[in-house]
Amino acid sequence: MAEKRAHVIISGRVQGVNYRSHTRQQAQMQGIRGWVRNRADGRVEAVFEGGEDALQRMIAWCHKGPPAARVESVDVHWEDFEGTFTGFHTRW
């Protein structure tokens, strides 16, 4: 199965609720590589690389997030797979 890349922007109450930490844990459980970070505009941004099934599960999780989050929207932009990541990390 070909690997894919998704660039995701999550809006809502997603900062100050451990969204990044939970995203990292979920991505590692799915075998997804990439990164997640808080944006200055209050949204969370992530890049995921992995198999299509794992990416679909990860994106579905992003719509819920951790218990304290209130996700309003998840914008997904599919990009060309780059294969530059060795794991999943939180960016500051």
C-alpha positions in Angstrom: 0.0 0.0 0.0 1.3 3.4 -0.9 2.0 5.9 1.8 0.4 9.3 1.8 0.7 12.6 3.5 -2.0 14.8 5.1 -1.6 18.4 6.3 -4.3 19.0 8.9 -5.5 22.2 10.6 -7.8 21.7 13.6 -10.0 24.5 14.9 -12.0 25.0 18.1 -11.0 24.6 21.7 -7.8 22.7 20.9 -5.1 24.6 22.8 -4.6 24.2 26.6 -6.4 20.8 26.5 -3.4 18.5 25.8 -4.4 18.1 22.2 -0.8 17.9 21.0 0.2 15.3 23.5 -2.8 13.1 22.7 -2.2 13.6 19.0 1.4 12.4 19.4 0.2 9.3 21.3 -2.4 8.5 18.8 0.0 8.9 15.9 2.6 6.7 17.5 -0.1 4.0 18.1 -1.1 4.2 14.4 2.6 4.1 13.2 2.2 7.5 11.7 5.2 9.8 11.3 5.2 13.6 11.2 4.6 16.5 13.7 2.0 18.5 15.5 2.2 22.1 16.9 0.1 24.9 18.3 -0.4 27.9 16.0 -0.5 31.5 17.1 -4.1 31.8 15.8 -5.3 29.3 18.4 -5.6 26.3 16.0 -3.5 23.1 16.0 -1.6 22.1 12.9 -0.2 18.7 12.0 1.5 16.8 9.2 0.9 13.0 9.1 2.6 10.5 6.9 1.7 6.8 6.7 -0.6 4.3 5.2 -4.0 5.5 4.0 -5.9 3.4 6.5 -3.8 4.7 9.4 -4.2 8.3 8.2 -8.0 7.9 7.9 -8.1 6.6 11.5 -5.9 9.5 12.6 -8.0 12.1 10.9 -11.2 10.6 12.4 -9.6 10.9 15.8 -8.7 14.6 15.1 -12.4 15.3 14.8 -12.9 14.2 18.4 -9.5 15.0 20.1 -8.9 14.5 23.8 -11.8 14.7 26.3 -11.4 18.4 27.1 -11.2 19.5 23.4 -14.1 20.9 21.5 -13.3 20.5 17.8 -15.2 22.7 15.5 -13.5 21.8 12.2 -10.7 19.7 10.7 -9.3 20.9 7.4 -7.3 18.2 5.5 -5.0 18.9 2.6 -3.6 15.9 0.9 0.0 16.5 -0.3 2.7 14.5 -2.0 4.3 11.9 0.2 7.9 13.0 1.1 9.1 10.3 3.5 11.3 12.7 5.5 10.1 11.8 9.0 11.6 9.1 11.3 8.9 9.4 14.0 6.2 11.7 15.3 7.2 14.8 17.3 5.7 17.9 18.9 7.0 21.1 17.4 7.1 24.4 19.4 
